[in-house]
Amino acid sequence: YQRRVRGFNKELQMAQAPFIIKNKEAFTELQARLIDLSRQTNQVKSAVVLNERGKRRAFLTLKELEQMPSSVNTYRSIGKMFLLTPKDELQKELSQVVTRADADVTKLETQYKHLQKQISETENHLRELITPKK
């Protein structure tokens, strides 16, 4: 975000003709919107990373479970304790985690694209307010 604001400040300073901000309230409102959209974008990015990490972990665990015989005792961690769980049930839960994470990542990626589009539109509106009249 700070790079974008600095970029706009440089555009203001670099303008050859004296510029007039058409509406100072609109400018500050758009600037605040840009800050908010940047924050939301960062939150979505971190949520995607967390979901992908959880998906990868569940997938690798599931892959290791498939190699083990069905007679093996499997344990699921619940807080500080481990609970004896049948292998089939544990595999079912892990596969649900993987599919849920896939759906969440897809949803978050579409949300990220939408936020990026809103950021570019807001930047364009800010540029329109800043550009000098010829």
N, C-alpha and C positions, 0 to 999 in steps of 0.2 A: 504494500500500500504506500509506504513512504516514498518509494521510487516514483510512483505515479503522481503523488502530490508534488514532489520535487520537479517532476517533468512539467507539470502544469505551471509551477512557479517559474521555471526556466522559460516556458513559452510566454509567460507574462512579461518577463524581463527582456526577452529577445525580440519582442514585437518592435518593428521599426517605427511604425506609425503609432501615435498615442491611441491607446485602446480605451474603450469605455465599456465597463461592465454594465450591461443593460439593466439588470435587476440584481442588486447585491443580495437580497433575501433569497432569490432563486439560486444564486451562486452558492451561498452557504448551505442551503438545503440540499443541493446536488452534491456538494462536497461531503456532507454528513451521510448522505445515501451511499456514496462511493465507499466511505469508511465502513459502513454497516455491511455492504455487500462483500467487501474484502474479508471482513471478519467471518461472515457466513461461509464464504468460499473456503477459508482455512479450516473451519469446523467440519465441513463436508469432506475435505481432503483427509483430515485426521480420522474421521469415521470410516472412510474407505480403507485406509491403511489398517485400522483395527479389525475391521471385518475380514479383510484378506488374510491377516495374520491368524485369526481364529479359524478361518476356513482351512488354511494350510495345516495348522496344527491338528485339526480334527481329521483331515484327509490322511495325513501321515500316520496318525494313530489307527485309523480304520485300515489302512494298508498293512500295518504291522499285525493287526488282529486277524486279518484274513489268512495270514501265513501260519497262525497257531492252530493246533487241533482244538476241537470243540470241548474236549475234556479239561482244558486248562481253566484254572480259577482266575477270573478277572475281577478287578476292583475299580470302582469309580470313586473319585475323590469328592467329598462333600465337606467343604470347609477344612477343618483340621483332621477329619477322620476319613477312612476308606471303607467303603461299603461293598461287600461281596455281591456281584451282579452277574447274571448269566451273560455269556458271550454274545448271544443273539440279541438280547436287549440292548447291550452296550453298542453293538454295531448299528442297530436301528437308530439309537439316539445320535450317534456320530454322523450317520448319513443324513438325518434331519438337520443337524447343525450345518452340514455342508450345503444342503439345498437352501436353507434359510439364509445363509451368508451369501450365496450366489444371488438370491433375489434382492437382498439388501444392497449389495454392491451395484447391481444393475440400476436399482432405484436411485441410489446416491449418485451414480455417474450421470444419470439424466438430470438430476437436480443440479449437479455441478455445471453441466453444459448450459442449463437455463440461467444460472447465476453468472456465468461468464458472458452470456449474451446481454444480460442486464447491465453488467459492468461496462461493456463496450458501448452500449447505448447511453449510459450515464456519462461516460467520458466524452462521447460525441456531443451531448448536450452542453457539457462544460466548455468544450472547444467553441461551440456556437456562441456561448455567452462571452467568451474571451476575445474572439477574433475582432480585429479592428474593422471599422466601416471604411469602405473605399469610395 
